[in-house]
Amino acid sequence: MTGPRTVLYVQQFGDGGSVTSLLDLVRGLDRSRYRPVVAFRTTNPFVAEFEALGARVVCLFDDAPAMVAPSSTLGRRTNDGSRSGSLRREVRRWVRRDLPAYRRLREIARTERPAIIHANNEVRTNRDALLTAVRLRIPVVVHMRWLYDQPHGDLTVPTDRLLAKIASRFFFISRAAAKAYDPLHIPERKRIVVDNPFAVDDYRAEPSSVLADELGVGGAGPVLVHIGRIIPWKGQDVLVRALPTILEHEPRARVVFVGAATDAKGDAFDAELRELVADLGVTDHVRFVGARRDIADVLALATVVVHCSTTPEPFGRVVVEAMAAQRPVVAARAGGVPEIVTDGRTGRLVGPSDPIDLARAVIELLSDPPGADAMAARARAEVEQRFSIEAHSRVVQAAYDEVLSARRGPRRS
């Protein structure tokens, strides 16, 4: 076969770390070997960015509501744990979401004729991709980007386990994520743990006084930056509760929260968060600046970057972004984060949901600028070695090569 082979990337969510990581993967593809086609469920702001990289972009539905990336672990526990209740939920999901998406994606695949399908979110949200792969006899790989929580009394786990058999390879973004998917009985030979990719040099921004004034921290003292959607498990309230103690040490400190609510739960938490800020008397020290794409520029203003998720994260993209920006980072010790940060060497790890521990670590870094700078420099070197787009692309493309070399049988039309 001559010319590049087509990879059909199926991306369910229009925001979050999965689409950002996919953008960097597409950026790093060897275009002499692989041609990217990206299928979104519906249009979103990332479409133009993929097209700017030369990728073909298609959308399954023009009028479907945009899907929001998971706000907690994938396996939801519900009050109705009965098998009959689970069966009803499964039937509704198949009828309302999975089968319509499958029919549309199948037509796209017939037009684009991909050599391989890359489902860029886990099994449960990619039933359309897996069904398309098995129907058209196209090899499929699945990128597992979350922590799997096995529901009780639910039929989704047997369904996920059955669908997982279709995939030829699974990419996991951390060892913690790989371990969490043990309930799906994925053979070891199909598992690949690969770090998320980052355009490392994009985080070499210089501090901007104009941006500092825009964010309300111009001329201020230390700036603590938290980046993440406004949602309870991201733990913004932990940082707010830690702030009074931090202010006892550094009265001029400011906190910048970058992110916005994306659903009703987030809206409710946003209101609670602002009320907490007022109740603790720290309103003058907190800035809510909404969702932004100029993350590197915001990070350049940070004295310390804070990650304080209360639920284990499968990876922790913002932690690597802070390290790439050569900024000291304090992060919650859970999920995939301890695989990124070496406590005391490339950052500080603290107990999740522990504002006292968080305040202590932040104060430690603020009290020792030379030590914090040295830690940040080591972190930057670690990122350059581990998290480059080139390193990620090599692993992914090698897996494509291996899967395609083992392909057997004609494809159905």
Secondary structure, 3 states (H helix, E strand, C coil): CCCCEEEEEEECCCCCHHHHHHHHHHHHCCCCCEEEEEEECCCCCHHHHHHHCCCEEEECCCCCCCCCCCCCCCCCCCCCCCHHHHHHHHHHHHHHHHHHHHHHHHHHHHHHCCCEEEECCCCHHHHHHHHHHHHHCCCEEEEECCCCCCCCCCCHHHHHHHHHCCCCEEEECCHHHHHHCHHHCCCHHHEEECCCCECHHHHCCCCCHHHHHHHCCCCCCCEEEEECCCCHHHCHHHHHHHHHHHHHHCCCCEEEEECCCCCHHHHHHHHHHHHHHHHCCCHHHEEEEECCCCHHHHHCCCCEEECCCCCCCCCCHHHHHHHHCCCCEEEECCCCHHHCCCECCCEEEECCCCHHHHHHHHHHHHHCHHHHHHHHHHHHHHHHHHCEHHHHHHHHHHHHHHHHHCCCCCCCC
